[in-house]
Amino acid sequence: MHFRFNAQGKYLTAALALTLISGCTAVQVSPLQSINQHVCIEENPAVKVDDFVTVLQSGFARHGIQTKVYATIQRGECSHIVTYTARRSWDVASYLSTAEIRVLDGERRQLASGTYRLRNKGGLSLMKWQGTEAKIGPVIDEMLAQAQVETCRYHKP
């Protein structure tokens, strides 16, 4: 038995296959120009991605920036504050589907940001189960790639 597809059938089949397997990611980064060598990370207890803060700290450390996590940070206590959000989705197992990282100055004005979003919650792509480092590491690296690391001005003790 031999099947023949016309051109329209081939395009429809290709589009369907791409839709099923594509778990395209969207990454947007607004890079940082300069940053203190010591930054404060404001803990977000709503984030349930266990290794997110560890990955965040490792990413900043790769660029020569030391971090310390605080439950709360008041305006003016740190020269640079890192805030974050992250959400998981579920498909047989949980996986990181969205994240946002912001770098603020001591007055809480945004200096830089990076977002990661797994479009269509990953579809059938096996890439959606990659670890936090594989997804967030490149966002951090792009955000900090051009940043001039400055010596300590002030940070929360």
ABEGO torsion letter per residue (X at the ends): XBBBBBAAAAAAAAAAAAAAABBBBBBBBBBBABBBABBBBBBBAABABAAAAAAAAAAAAAAGBBBBBBABBBBGABABBBBBBBBBBBBGBBBBABBBBBBBBAAGBBABBBBBBBBGGGEABAAAABBAAAAAAAAAAAAAAABBBBBBABBBX
